[in-house]
Amino acid sequence: MMPIQDLLNRIRWDPEFGRGRFELSYYDRVEKALVRVPFERLTFPPGDHFFLEAVDADGEVHTVPLHRVREVSRDGVVIWRR
């Protein structure tokens, strides 16, 4: 299985592979549930290789450790799962 960091970098930087609608699911410890976020609502803080930031529907930013990422989907099909 490809490490999540490598997959996220490939989606961001490989124009051929990055085509499509990507969605990431992470485990929220407060909600005790998986939260799905479209890739366009994710940001990657420069120099940080352990976290990403997800913006929810209300505009609130959540810092998500990469170890909490559970799935990545492309056009509705799961391509990566932990």
Buried (B, 14 or more C-beta within 10 A) or exposed (E): EEEBBEBBEEBBEEEEBEEEEBBBBBBBEEEEEEBEBEBEBBEBEEEEEEEBBBBEEEEEEBEBEBEBBBBBBBEEEEBBEE
